[in-house]
Amino acid sequence: MSHWLITPVVLPAMLAAILVLMVREHIVVQRALSMAGALALTAISIGLFWQASDGTITLYQLGNWPAPFGIVLVADRLSTLMVLLTTLMAPLVLLYVMGSGWDTRGRHFHPLFQFQLMGIIGAFLTGDAFNLFVFFEVLLIASYGLMIHAGGKARLRAGTQYVLYNLLGSTLFLFALGTIYAKTGTLNLADLALRVAELDPGASAGIRVAAVLLLLVFAIKAALLPLHFWLPDSYAEAPAPVAALFAIMTKVGAYGIIRVYTLVFPPDLEITQGLFDTWLLPAALLTLGLGMIGVLGAARIDRLVAFSAIGSMGLLLSAVAVFTPGGIAAALYYAVHSTFATAALFLLVDQIKSRRGDTGPLLMHGRPIEGGALVAGMFFVAAIAMTGLPPLSGFLGKLLILDAATASPLVWWVWAVVLLGSLVALVGFSRAGSLIFWKAHQLEPDGPGGPVDPETAPEVEDTTAQPETTAGPLAPRPVLPMIAIGGLIALLIALTAFAGPVNRALNATAAQLFAPAPYVELVLNTPGKVIKKDTHAGEDDHDAAAEATGEEH
């Protein structure tokens, strides 16, 4: 049994403790250790992803206790993909933090950041429903601290709302887990897959309630309408690098839906019929429409990006709700794309806010911003990606989703909402870019804030003050933040350039999810070993499990 699988969970936990207890007064040492940890996590996650790329499923048993009695971590194609996505973002976000000085505006940024990584990665790797709840709480507790980092009334108010909504989700999660345990006597996901399948449909009301409650929990995490109210204020008011990292947190909710409802409550299970086509798909389409309306009507650039994040989750979950291998593969491609695009936009918003003087994030005429050409160019690329225009990965992701939607009876609704939403998003982002970058250059600045009418301008709390080293208008801007944003845009371009191989890998990932017998067989019957049998949708699951090897890892 290899210990590499638990390293991405243990490393940030240990590093966070060291940062708090030993070097909390030394910001340079904190930065060095935090970045070294993030880079090490990236290297480890690449290794795990490569190992899983041939269909290998790896099991780790904590304390060498076999499932379902012990805690297990399981690495398959899906979990390693999501871990890799998280660890590719982490160093770039830290680079932005160090360059912009966000970690000097409050206390304990780096320990909280490491605990956040621990919670996110643990949620992706765990093979137990209760420990999924535990890792949810770890990442949420860390996110509470990061959310209010650097203080401010608006940030504290948004953080309070964020806490209340997520506490509601945690409570529902506990109710769902209690109901499931009462009906099945287990919370191990592989064991649940067997026991739920054996339940009599006529006496399974409790399981149906638990399945709905779990869907509500994941919908809160994914900001699905009508459980999305926490996201616009929370993401708009959070520190920029925190909001960028939060781009992966909504994907935890989508991951939970994909994992639980392909393994425990698969589409052909009688007791949960209608859960996706009747409820999830309409809710996802409404979420997409609401997000795009928010983009069009936003009065601030940070809220515009927050609403675009809501719309992107609606689009992603509309592909998930089709619940075919093609739909899941399309959703995963779009999840990778939207994570990079959303993170890049939030970091660009911070640069815009800090360079516009008194106008800040408001979408109105103001003075030309410093370094406007570079920032405008990056915003243009990120906006194209987010709105789904060719040639970047957003366009390819939407094509995949539209193609997958042909398997749904609501295919015309999906096409109509997606295409209309894309048009609305294009108008909203074009308006924002025009007001910030183009019309500003057509005006003579009227003082340091530009020609802004103080009687009509909305009140904006200044939470974006730069460190003293970059305070003056003539002070040189740090290079690291722009490198970090450029790195995210480079990942978007790479996702576009390698769309073919990436899509083939994601199709294999979806096929593995829809053939869960090897996963169940490994967790319950072959402790400490790996399965190298690559399964595809349409193969006989029992035969695939029977051919699983017993090779020691």
Secondary structure, 3 states (H helix, E strand, C coil): CCCHHHHHHHHHHHHHHHHHHCCCCCHHHHHHHHHHHHHHHHHHHHHHHHHHCCCCEEEEEHHHCCCCCCCEEEECHHHHHHHHHHHHHHHHHHHHHHHHCHHHCCCCHHHHHHHHHHHHHHHHHECEHHHHHHHHHHHHHHHHHHHCCCCCHHHHHHHHHHHHHHHHHHHHHHHHHHHHHHHHCCCEHHHHHHHHHCCCHHHCHHHHHHHHHHHHHHHHHCCCCCCCCHHHHHHHHCCHHHHHHHHHHHHHHHHHHHHHHHHCCCCCCHHHCCHHHHHHHHHHHHHHHHHHHHHHHCCEHHHHHHHHHHHHHHHHHHHHHHCCHHHHHHHHHHHHHHHHHHHHHHHHHHHHHHHCHHHCCECCCCCCCCCHHHHHHHHHHHHHHHHCCCCCHHHHHHHHHHHHHHHCCCHHHHHHHHHHHHHHHHHHHHHHHHHHHHHHHHCCCCCCCCCCCCCCCCCCCCCCCCCHHHCCCCCCCCCHHHHHHHHHHHHHHHHHHCHHHHHHHHHHHHHHHCCCHHHHHHHHHCCCEEECCCCCCCCCHHHHHHCCCCCEC
